Amino acid sequence: MSLIITDECIACDACRDECPNTAIEEGDPVYIIESDRCTECVGSFDEPQCIEVCPVDCIIIDSDNQETIQELKFKFDQLEEEE
C-alpha cells in the first residue's frame, strides 16, 4: 500500500464509502487505510477513489511503502478469491 491518511483528516467518512476493498476504517482521531486490503483501486478503478472524494486532500502517497502495479493487481486478485 502506498497510500496513507494524514492528520489533516476531518473524519468525514467520504473515503470509507468509496473504497471498493473496504480498506479504510475509522481510527482515533483520523481514519486509517488497512494496507493488506488497499490496492489503490487497481482492478476496480483507474484512480484511487478515496483520493478523488477527499474534501481536504489528506490521502497521500506513502513514499516509504510503495507497491508496483503488478503487486497491487495480485493483491486485488487475492481479495477477489476471498469473496
N, C-alpha and C positions, 0 to 999 in steps of 0.2 A: 504494500500500500504506500502510495506516495502522497496521500492527502491527509492533512490534519486540520483541526478546527482550533483557531487561536482564541485567546482570552477576550477578543472583541465580540465573541458570540453573545447574542441577546436572547438565546433560548426561545426563538420564535416558533420552532417546530416545522418550519417550511422544508428544510432539507430532509428531515426524517421521513416525511410522507412521500418524497420523491425518489428515495433510494430503492432501486429495484431488488437489491440484495439484503435489505433490512440490516445494513451495516452501521447505521447511525443510531446511537442510543442517548437517552438523556443522562447527562452527567451532573456533577455538582462542582462548580456552578454552570459550566458550559457543556455542550453536547460533545460526544466523543465518536470517533469512527473506529469500528472494530476491524482491525487490519486483516483478520482471517476471512472476512466477508466482502471487503471492498475490492472491487475490480475496476474502479474509476469508470464504471458503466460500460467497460469493454464487453461486448456481447449483447448489450441491450440498447445503448445509445451512442451517438457519435461523440458526445461531450459529457463529462460528469454532471449529472442533473443537480446535485447538491450545490455546485458552484454556480450553475445557471440561475437558481432560485434564491440564493442567499442575499438578503437585502443589505447586509453590511460587509459583504466580501471578506468574511473571516475564514473561509476554507481555502487553504493554500497548499502548494506542493511541499512535501517534506523532503528536502534535499538530502537528508541522512538516510532515507528509506525508500529508494526508488525501485520500481519493477519494470521489466520490459513488457511490451505489448504481448509477447508470447507467454510470459509468466501470468499476466492478467487474464489472458484468454484461457489458459489452463485452469486457473482458479475458478473462472466463470463456469467452465465445463464441469468441474468437480461439484460446484454448488448446484448445478442443474441435475446432476445424478442423485443428489440428496433428496430432491423433491419427489 
